[in-house]
Amino acid sequence: MNKKLTLSLNEEVIEKAKIYAENTGNSLSGLVEDYFEKLISPAPIPDSSDRLLAISGKIKLPKDFDADQARRKAVEVKHLK
């Protein structure tokens, strides 16, 4: 069940947050709720798969994407070439 919450924030922050929310297809309420959820959720130690899952809603990865293989390749490119 949703319940109304009143917040007092800097006007400039609100305007920037509105733009961010619109650009990401979210609402301000959704952004605040997501942030609160992250604050109260236990934070496991992320591995490469967890980090990719965290952004998986933002980007579209192929179903056969191998995170470990991609990480190894990126390290090779960075350090061996």
Sine and cosine of phi, psi and omega as CSV:
sin_phi,cos_phi,sin_psi,cos_psi,sin_omega,cos_omega
0.00,0.00,0.75,-0.67,0.03,-1.00
-1.00,0.09,0.53,-0.85,0.04,-1.00
-0.70,-0.71,0.62,-0.79,-0.04,-1.00
-0.95,0.31,0.61,-0.79,0.01,-1.00
-0.71,-0.70,0.74,-0.67,0.03,-1.00
-0.97,-0.25,0.77,-0.63,0.01,-1.00
-0.84,-0.55,0.52,-0.86,0.12,-0.99
-0.92,-0.39,0.89,-0.46,-0.04,-1.00
-0.72,-0.69,0.33,-0.94,0.09,-1.00
-0.86,0.51,0.72,-0.69,-0.07,-1.00
-0.85,0.52,-0.64,0.77,0.00,-1.00
-0.90,0.43,-0.63,0.78,0.04,-1.00
-0.90,0.45,-0.68,0.73,0.00,-1.00
-0.87,0.49,-0.74,0.68,-0.03,-1.00
-0.89,0.46,-0.68,0.74,0.03,-1.00
-0.91,0.41,-0.62,0.79,0.02,-1.00
-0.92,0.40,-0.62,0.79,0.04,-1.00
-0.88,0.48,-0.69,0.72,0.02,-1.00
-0.90,0.45,-0.71,0.70,0.02,-1.00
-0.87,0.50,-0.72,0.69,-0.01,-1.00
-0.87,0.50,-0.71,0.70,0.00,-1.00
-0.89,0.45,-0.68,0.73,-0.03,-1.00
-0.93,0.37,-0.41,0.91,-0.02,-1.00
-0.97,-0.24,0.08,1.00,0.04,-1.00
0.96,0.29,0.48,0.88,0.00,-1.00
-0.87,-0.49,0.12,-0.99,0.16,-0.99
-0.95,-0.31,0.30,-0.95,0.08,-1.00
-0.87,0.49,-0.67,0.74,0.02,-1.00
-0.86,0.50,-0.67,0.74,0.01,-1.00
-0.89,0.45,-0.66,0.75,0.03,-1.00
-0.89,0.46,-0.71,0.70,-0.01,-1.00
-0.90,0.43,-0.69,0.72,0.00,-1.00
-0.89,0.46,-0.70,0.72,0.04,-1.00
-0.87,0.50,-0.67,0.75,0.01,-1.00
-0.90,0.44,-0.72,0.70,0.03,-1.00
-0.88,0.48,-0.64,0.77,0.03,-1.00
-0.87,0.50,-0.67,0.74,0.02,-1.00
-0.91,0.40,-0.60,0.80,0.01,-1.00
-0.90,0.44,-0.62,0.78,-0.11,-0.99
-1.00,-0.09,-0.12,0.99,0.01,-1.00
-1.00,0.06,0.61,-0.79,0.10,-1.00
-0.90,0.44,0.64,-0.77,-0.05,-1.00
-0.98,-0.19,0.97,-0.23,0.07,-1.00
-0.95,0.32,0.36,-0.93,0.07,-1.00
-0.95,0.31,0.88,-0.48,-0.08,-1.00
-0.97,0.25,0.61,-0.79,0.23,-0.97
-0.95,-0.32,-0.06,-1.00,-0.08,-1.00
-0.87,0.49,-0.57,0.82,0.00,-1.00
-0.92,0.39,-0.65,0.76,0.02,-1.00
-0.89,0.45,-0.66,0.76,0.00,-1.00
-0.90,0.44,-0.64,0.77,0.03,-1.00
-0.93,0.36,-0.62,0.78,0.05,-1.00
-0.89,0.46,-0.58,0.82,-0.01,-1.00
-0.89,0.45,-0.50,0.87,0.01,-1.00
-0.96,-0.28,0.09,1.00,-0.10,-0.99
-0.89,0.45,-0.43,0.90,0.07,-1.00
-0.97,0.26,-0.30,0.95,-0.06,-1.00
-1.00,-0.01,-0.51,0.86,-0.01,-1.00
-0.79,-0.61,0.36,-0.93,0.03,-1.00
-0.95,-0.30,0.89,-0.45,0.02,-1.00
-0.97,-0.22,0.54,-0.84,0.08,-1.00
-0.89,0.46,0.49,-0.87,-0.02,-1.00
-0.87,0.49,-0.50,0.87,-0.03,-1.00
-1.00,-0.07,0.28,0.96,-0.02,-1.00
-0.90,0.43,0.77,-0.64,0.01,-1.00
-0.94,-0.34,0.96,-0.27,-0.08,-1.00
-0.88,0.48,-0.68,0.73,-0.02,-1.00
-0.91,0.42,-0.65,0.76,0.03,-1.00
-0.90,0.43,-0.67,0.75,0.02,-1.00
-0.90,0.44,-0.65,0.76,0.02,-1.00
-0.90,0.43,-0.70,0.71,0.02,-1.00
-0.87,0.49,-0.69,0.72,-0.01,-1.00
-0.90,0.45,-0.66,0.75,0.02,-1.00
-0.89,0.45,-0.64,0.77,0.03,-1.00
-0.91,0.41,-0.68,0.74,0.02,-1.00
-0.87,0.49,-0.74,0.67,-0.01,-1.00
-0.87,0.48,-0.68,0.73,-0.05,-1.00
-0.93,0.37,-0.65,0.76,-0.17,-0.99
-0.97,-0.26,-0.32,0.95,-0.10,-0.99
-0.94,-0.34,-0.13,0.99,-0.02,-1.00
-0.92,-0.40,0.00,0.00,0.00,0.00
